[in-house]
Amino acid sequence: MPRQPNPILEATIEEAIQDLYKVLFNHSLSQVTCSHMAENVVAIVLESTTTLPETVLLQSHKIDTAKAFRHSLNSIFERYLRAMLTNAYERDVHDLLGQYQYEVGCMSFIIILGKKTLSPNAP
């Protein structure tokens, strides 16, 4: 099927991700981009994701500890992101592929959505 962008939904998701990251990690992202790439594929990019504790660990040359900390943050964030996207798209999230780039403080996700689910109030 052809790509069906929904700029209002994408902007709502971008704002919700900004808010979620701030609530979870007390850190503001510089930018979030959400793009519906195909019928069942969404791409999301988060910029400036490195938190203050990570910065302190990196400056102290505790790279392995910083990476372990980031792994924990990613696990927490991905659980909430999956739930948020399921709710926003009213579709199951079949797969959520994430990548974090320490060098630039950027996270990217490719989300594979399932078929549209019926709302609980549907006849």
C-alpha positions in Angstrom: 0.0 0.0 0.0 1.2 3.6 -0.6 2.7 5.6 2.2 0.0 7.4 4.2 1.6 10.2 6.2 -0.3 11.8 9.0 1.5 15.0 10.0 -0.7 15.7 13.0 -0.2 12.2 14.4 3.6 12.4 13.7 3.8 15.8 15.5 1.8 14.4 18.4 4.1 11.4 18.7 7.2 13.7 18.5 5.8 15.8 21.3 4.8 12.8 23.4 8.3 11.3 23.0 9.9 14.6 24.1 7.6 14.6 27.2 8.3 11.0 28.0 12.1 11.4 27.8 11.9 14.4 30.1 9.7 12.6 32.6 11.7 9.4 32.6 15.2 10.8 32.6 14.9 14.5 33.5 16.6 15.4 30.2 15.3 17.4 27.3 15.9 16.2 23.7 17.0 18.8 21.1 14.8 17.2 18.4 12.5 14.3 17.7 11.5 13.3 14.2 8.8 10.8 13.5 8.1 9.7 9.9 5.5 7.1 8.7 7.6 5.4 6.0 5.1 2.8 4.7 1.8 1.3 5.7 3.4 -0.6 8.6 6.8 1.1 9.1 7.6 4.1 11.2 11.0 5.7 11.7 11.9 7.8 14.8 15.1 9.7 15.5 15.9 11.3 18.9 18.8 13.8 19.1 20.9 14.9 22.1 19.9 11.9 24.2 22.9 11.8 26.5 21.8 12.4 30.1 23.8 14.2 32.8 24.8 10.9 34.6 26.1 9.5 31.3 28.1 12.7 30.7 29.7 12.5 34.1 30.6 8.9 33.6 32.1 9.6 30.2 34.1 12.5 31.5 35.4 10.3 34.3 36.5 7.8 31.6 34.1 5.1 32.9 33.0 4.1 29.4 31.8 0.6 30.2 29.7 1.9 33.1 28.2 4.6 30.9 27.4 2.0 28.2 25.7 -0.3 30.8 23.8 2.7 32.2 22.6 3.6 28.6 21.6 0.0 28.0 19.3 0.2 31.1 17.9 3.6 30.0 17.2 2.1 26.5 15.4 -0.9 28.0 13.1 1.4 30.1 12.5 3.8 27.2 11.7 1.1 24.7 9.0 -0.4 26.9 7.3 3.0 27.2 7.8 3.8 23.5 6.2 0.5 22.4 3.2 1.1 24.6 2.8 4.7 23.4 3.0 3.7 19.7 0.6 0.9 20.2 -1.9 3.4 21.7 -1.2 6.1 19.1 -1.5 3.9 16.0 -4.1 1.6 17.5 -1.9 -1.3 16.2 0.4 -3.8 17.8 4.1 -3.1 17.5 5.5 -6.2 15.9 9.1 -5.1 16.2 11.0 -2.2 17.5 14.6 -2.0 16.2 16.7 0.6 18.0 20.2 1.9 17.7 22.1 4.3 19.9 25.1 6.3 18.7 27.3 7.4 21.6 29.5 9.5 19.5 26.7 11.8 18.5 24.1 11.2 21.3 21.5 10.0 18.8 18.9 7.2 19.0 17.0 5.9 16.0 14.2 3.4 15.7 12.5 1.5 13.0 9.1 0.3 14.2 7.1 -2.4 12.4 3.4 -2.2 13.1 0.9 -5.0 12.9 -2.6 -4.8 11.5 -5.1 -2.3 12.8 -6.8 -3.5 15.9 -10.4 -2.9 16.7 -11.1 -0.4 19.4 -12.9 -1.8 22.5 -16.0 0.2 21.6 -16.2 -1.1 18.1 -19.4 -2.9 17.1 
